[in-house]
C-alpha cells in the first residue's frame, strides 16, 4: 500500500457530494508551495461537466 494523500481523499469526497447533488465534475487536489511555510497548501480544483454549465446558464 502506498502513502495516504489527504488532499486526494478530500477531493474524492467533494466529487461524490457534487455528483450526488446533480453536479458532475472532475475534482483534483494540488499541492501549492507557500513561501515561509514548511508544508504546501492543498488546493481543490473543481471542473464542472459541460452539461452543468449549460443547465446553469439556462436557469440564469
C-alpha positions as CSV (number, residue, x, y, z in Angstrom):
1,X,0.0,0.0,0.0
2,X,1.3,3.5,-0.9
3,X,1.2,6.7,1.0
4,X,-2.0,8.2,2.1
5,X,-2.8,11.5,0.4
6,X,-5.4,13.5,2.4
7,X,-5.9,16.0,-0.4
8,X,-6.9,13.3,-2.8
9,X,-9.2,11.8,-0.3
10,X,-11.0,15.1,0.3
11,X,-11.2,15.7,-3.5
12,X,-12.9,12.3,-3.7
13,X,-15.4,13.3,-1.1
14,X,-16.1,16.6,-2.8
15,X,-16.7,14.8,-6.1
16,X,-19.1,12.4,-4.5
17,X,-21.1,15.2,-2.9
18,X,-21.3,17.1,-6.2
19,X,-22.2,14.1,-8.2
20,X,-24.9,13.1,-5.7
21,X,-26.4,16.6,-5.9
22,X,-26.5,16.5,-9.7
23,X,-23.4,18.5,-10.5
24,X,-21.0,16.0,-12.2
25,X,-17.4,17.4,-12.2
26,X,-13.8,16.4,-12.3
27,X,-12.2,17.2,-8.9
28,X,-8.5,17.2,-8.3
29,X,-6.2,18.0,-5.4
30,X,-3.0,20.1,-6.0
31,X,-0.2,20.9,-3.6
32,X,0.9,24.5,-3.8
33,X,4.1,25.5,-2.0
34,X,3.8,28.5,0.3
35,X,6.7,30.8,1.0
36,X,7.7,30.7,4.6
37,X,5.7,27.6,5.4
38,X,7.0,24.1,5.9
39,X,4.1,22.3,4.3
40,X,2.5,23.1,1.0
41,X,-1.2,24.2,0.9
42,X,-3.7,21.9,-0.8
43,X,-5.9,23.5,-3.4
44,X,-9.1,21.6,-4.6
45,X,-9.8,22.3,-8.3
46,X,-13.3,21.7,-9.5
47,X,-14.1,21.5,-13.2
48,X,-17.8,21.1,-13.8
49,X,-19.1,19.0,-16.7
50,X,-20.3,20.9,-19.7
51,X,-23.9,19.8,-19.1
52,X,-23.8,21.6,-15.7
53,X,-22.6,24.8,-17.2
54,X,-25.3,24.7,-19.9
55,X,-28.0,23.9,-17.3
56,X,-27.0,26.8,-15.0
57,X,-26.8,29.2,-18.0
58,X,-30.4,28.3,-18.9
59,X,-31.5,28.9,-15.4
60,X,-29.9,32.3,-15.4
